[in-house]
């Protein structure tokens, strides 16, 4: 059974192997993976990514993540809740993150999708806290975190690329007390 979260404009659902064809050209764009890789992903890297994410959702360690435009069914990228196991110092925890096809940037879709998945994480997954991590040069992602009501927690260094990272957090109590936006 495929899990899904609906918003006004988005359908966020579990990944399927059939998503690979639509995902490869999105993930190949350098701007999609500028942070942290500085380049787009090769097709085989996208396939590995998709296999890992399907395994994680099947194991119950990831939320629905594939983002579709509701009006067209077109895959736009992802918004996901998953453990940031690449950053051991914050484990155990769940991170919310997003990567969308650049023609859909600046339209509020990352915020819309992330807000819906925060609700899913707190209400369906019973998470007590969710974090988000970004490189300071990725100003747009930092703005999304602030719009979501997340608060700056601390700075750290990326364990593989040795770049500065900002960690933002949001507790379930803060989420429940937040004004509807």
N, C-alpha and C positions, 0 to 999 in steps of 0.2 A: 504494500500500500504506500503510495507516494504521499509524503507530507507536503503541505503547502501553506503559505501565508499570503494573503491578498491585501493589497492596498488599492487606493483609487486608480493608480496607473500601472502597478506591478503585480506580477505573480512570482513569488519566491518559492521554489520547489526543490525537491531532491534532484540531484544530478542523475543522469542516465548515460550509458555509453553512447547513445545516439546524439548527445550534445557535442561530441568532439568536433564534428565538421563545422559547426557554427562558432565554436570557441577558438579554434586554431587561428583564424584571421584576426580576431580581436586581440588575443594574447601575443600575436606576432608584432603588434604595433609597439615601437619603443617607448612611447609615452605611457602605455598601460603599466609597464614594469620598470619605468625609470627608477622608481624607488622599490627595491634596493639595487636592482641589477644594472640599470643604465642601458638596457636593451630589451627588445622583445624576446619572447620565448620561441624556440624552434618547435616544430610540430611534435617531435618526440618528447620534448619537455612538457608541452601542454597535455599530451596523452598520459604521461607519468603523473602530472598534477591531477588530472581527472580521475585516474585509477585510485590514487591516494584518497581523494575526497569521497569517492563512492565507498571505499572501504571504511572510512571514518564515519560516514552517515549510517552505513549498515551496522557498524559496531555501536552506534548510539552516541558517538563522541563529537558529532557536528550537527548543526542545525540544517534545515533546508537552506540551500545557498544559490542555486541557479536562478538568475533574475531574467524574467521575460517581460516584455512589454505586453500588457494585457490586451490591448487593442489589436495587436498583430501576431502575438505569439513569438516574436523575434527574441532570441537570446541577446541580452545586453551585457552580460558579464556575471559578476557575483556580488552578493552581500552575504557574509557568513559569520557565524559564531563557532569558534573552534579553539582548542588549546594551542597557545603559542609556544609549542615545545621547542622551537628554535631559540627561545630566550629562557633558559632554565631558571634564572633568578626570579621570575614571576610565577613559576609553577607551584602548586596547581592553580590554574585559573582558566578563564575563557576570554578570548579577544573577539571584538567585533571589527571586521574589516570589509573593504569593498574595492572592487576594480570594475569599472564600467567602460564600455566602448566610448572613445573620445567624442563622437558626435552627440552623445547624450550627457556630456558634462555640463554643469552650470544650469541645470534644469530642476534641481532639487531632488533628483531621483535617489542619490546616495543617502541623503537625509531621510527621505520617505521610506526607503527600504530598511535602513538601519534602525529607524524608530520602530518599525514593525517587528524587526528581529529582536530588539531590546525587550519589547513586550513579550515576545515568544520565549526569550531566554529567562526572563524573570517569572513568567506565569506558567509556561509549559515545562521548562527544563529545571525550574526551581533554583536557579542560580541566585546567589546572594550578592554577587558583585561581577561586573563585566568591565574589562579594560580595553583600551585601544592604544595602538603604538604607531608613531610616525616620525619620519625625519623632518626636522624643522623647515627644510626647504620645500617640503610638500605642504605649502600654506593652505591649499584648498581642503585637504584632509583634516588639518587642524581646525579649520572653521566648521566643518561638519561635526566634529567632536564637541565643539562649543555649543553649536545649535542643539545638539542632543542633550545638553545639560551635563556633560561630563566635565570633571574637574581635573586640573593638572595635578599629577601626583609626584613625578620626579623625572630626572634625566638619567640616562644610562648610555652605554655604548653597544652598538650592534656587535654581537660576538664573532661574526664572520667578516664584516666589512669595516669594522672599527670606525663607524660613523655615529655621531650623536643621535640619540633617540629621545623623544618625549613620550612619557607614559601618562595616559589619562584614565580615570576610573569613574565608575558610577555604581552606587550600591542600590540594592532593591528598595531600601528605605527612601533614598533620594528619588528614585524613579516613582515610587508610589506617592511621594509628596510633591512631585513636579506639577506645575501648571500645564494643562493641555495646550499643545502648540498647534 
